[in-house]
């Protein structure tokens, strides 16, 4: 039942952007050698064609997904019509320009812009993360986690694959542990701003190992060390919650937390009982 809920969460996150409207706020039109009457015409056409594409132009700047900067510049044989699509922080993410040889030529230009600027923006980047990972059961321990990753952004959808390498060395009651695994996740990014929260889920798999060392006295009164170990290869799933920060030099910083749960049970080497492998991770990732 839990797996079905996780699957539904991933499905909704992945598909919700398909019917979501993109909202634009039109900045004051920049004119250079062009009569002010053209401003009203270009804004009217932009509103109409954006609406035809299923999106909207909003009147409040704080409510938009993107800003639209329109420039009309007088040229020798016509008017240059330039559109700049900007994120809410003013960074240009898409632009287009063309000469209109008469006011009637505004129509095909604006129609083309409304269709093209709403196409999903894609971006690849890779990086490295580190943090802590902890096992809640069947044995408790926490230590450092190292996570090289690759990530693909498609509009508001974030897809990522990563390796998880952890040597769990907090040694409660003499327990040593390690994790070597891989994961794939899909998350929904709630916005396009400088700081964006995201929520997602994914699948993982790998080797979880534990080892306990105990000392005892042999019949000669000498101390010896006894080692017991347990390991399991197991698939599982997780949910993640994070905060993505994109710097102007194209560096991505992500603060991320996960709760994971595996399908297989593992023996608790301290008392012999069996329990489902589950735990958490918290860390920071840097991508370029």
N, C-alpha and C positions, 0 to 999 in steps of 0.2 A: 504493500500500500504506500509506504514511504517513497519507494522508487517511482511509482506512478505519479505521485505529487511532484517529485523533482522533475520528471519528464514534462509534465504539464507546464511547470514554471519555465523551463527552457523553451518549450514550444511557444508559449505566449510572449516571452521576451524576444524571441527571434522573429516572430511574425507581426508583432504589434506595430512596427514601423511601416508596414505595407499600407495600412489605412489611416495612418496618422497624417494630419495636415502639417505642411511646413508653413510657418508664418514669417512674413517679411515686414520690415518697417522701412519706408522710403525716406531717405535723408533728403534735405533740401537740394534740389537740382542745381548743378553747377553749370552756368552759362558763360560762353566766351564768344561774343560777337553774334549772339542769337537773340531774337526777340523774346520777351517774357511770355508771350502768348503760347509759345511752344511748350512751356512748362506744364500748363494745365492739360494739354493734349497728350503728352508723353506719360503723365501720371495716370490719366484716365485709361489709356490703352494698357498700361502695365497692370492696373487693378483688374481689368476685364480679362486679360489673357492668363494672369496668375490664377484667377478664380476658375477659368475653364480647365486648368490643369489640376483642379481639386485642392488648391492651396489658398492662402489668404494674405491680404495686406492688412496689417493691424495699425491702429492709430496711436497706440502706446508703445514707446520704444522698449520698455521693460518686459513687454509680453512677446517679443519676437524671438524667432530662432536665428534669423539672419538679418543683416542690414543690407539695403540696396542703395548704392550710390550711382546716380545717373548723371552723365556729363554730356552736354550738347555744345559742340565746338564748330564754329563756322570755318569751312574750308573753301577753296577756290570754286569747286563745282557742286557743293552741297553742304550738308551738316553731318559731322561725325557724331554718331550715337554710341556712347560707351557705357556699358553696365559693369559695375563691380559688386560682386557678392561678398560680403564681409561677415565674419563671425561677430558676436556682440562686443568683442574687445577691439574691433576695428581692423583685424587682419584680413587681407584679401585672400579668399579661397578659390575664387573663380572670376574670370572677366571675359568680356566680349566687346568688340567694337566693329562698326561698319558705317560706310558712308550712305546717307539717305539723300538722293538727288532731288527729291521733292517731299513735302509733308506726307503725301500718300504712302511713301516708302517706309514710314514709321511702322506701319501695320505688320508686314512680314518680318521686320527686324525684331519687334517686341514679341511676336508669336514664337519666333525661334528661341529667343532668350528665355521665355517662360517655360518652354519644353526642356531646354538643355540645362538650365541652372539648377533644376530640381533633381537631376540624376545623382545617384548616390556617390559620394566622395569615398575613395578607397585609399588606404595607407597601410604599408607594411613597416614594421620595425622590430628590432630584437634587442635583448638586453640581459640583465642579470639582477637577481634579487636575493635578499638575505633576511632572515628573521628568526623566529622560534617556532618549533613544532612540538606539540605535546600529545602524548597518548593518555587518554582518560581510562581506557580499558583495553585488554584485561589487566595490564600493569601500568602504573602511573610513572611517567618520567617526561622530562622536558629538556630540549637542547637546541642548538643552532641548526638552521635549515638553509641550504644553498640551492638556488633555483635559476638556472639559465632558461630563457624562454624566447619564443617568437610569437608575434601578435599581428593580427590582421583586423583592420577597422573597415567596415562597410556601412557608411552612414552611422546610425546610432548603435549598430551591433558590433560588439567586440568578440573576436574569436582568438583563443590563445592555446598554445601547446607548450608544455614545460617539462623539465626533469626536476625531480625532487631528491636531493641528497642530504641526508641528515644522520649525524652520529649522536645518538641520544645518550648523553653522558652525565646526567645529573645523579645517577647511581643510587637511587633510594633503595635501601636494604641490600646494597651490593649488586643491583640490576644494571646491566649494560644493554644498550639497544641501538638499532640502526634501521634506517628506512632508505630504500632505493626504489624509486618509482617514476612514473610518467603520468601526465594528465592532459585532458583536453576540456576546454570550457567555452561556454557561450554566455555572454552577458549583455544587458541592455544599458546603454549610456543615457542618463536622464538630462539631456541638454547638449549644448555646443559651446559652452563658455570656458573660461580659463580653468575653472575648477568644476569637475563634473562627477557626481556620484554614479555608481553603477551597481547592478544586482544581477547575479547569474548563477549558473549551476553547471556541473560537468561530471565526467567520468574519470576514474583513475585506476591504477593498478600497479602492483610492484611487490617487492619482497620486504616483509617486516620481520625483524629478528630480535630476539632477546637472549640475554645470557646472564647467569648469576654465578658468582664465585663465593664460595664459603670456605672458611678455615676449620679444621678439626684436628684433634690429636689422635695419632695412630696408637697402636698398642705399646709402642716403645716410648710414648710421651713426646714424640716429635710432631711439630705442626706441619700439616699438609694442606694443600688447596684442592678443593673439589669444584669442578665446573659443570654446570648443566645449561643446556641451550634449547631454544625452540624457535622455529621460523615457519613462515607460511607465505605462499604466493597467493595473492587475493585481489580480485577486482572490487571496485566500489564506486561510490558517488560522493559528491560534495555540493554545498551551496557556498557562494562567496558574496561578500559585500566589500565595496572598495570606494576609493576616492582617486580620481585621475586628475593630474595637474600637468598641463602642457605649457612649457616655457617657449619664448619666442625664438630660441635657437634650436627648436625642434626636439628638445629633450623632453621625454615623458617621465613623470614621476608618479608612481601608483602606490597608495597605501591600501593594503588588502588583508582581509581576514577570511578564513575558511573554517567550516565545520565539515569533517569528512567521516564517512562510515563505510566499512567494508562488508562484503557479503559473507566472508568466511569467519569462522570462529578460531580462536587461538588459545593454546593452553597457557594458563598463568603458572609460570615456573616456580612461584613462591608457595602456592597452596594446592596446585594440581587441578584447579577448576578451569572451566572453559568459558570464554566470553567473546563477544563480537569486538573486533578491532575498531576503535573510533577515537577521534580526538579533534584537535584544532591546530591552526597555524595563523600566525600574525607576522607581517613583514612589510618591507618596502622594496619596490622594483624601480630600476632605472632603465629606460629604453631610448634608442636613437634610430 
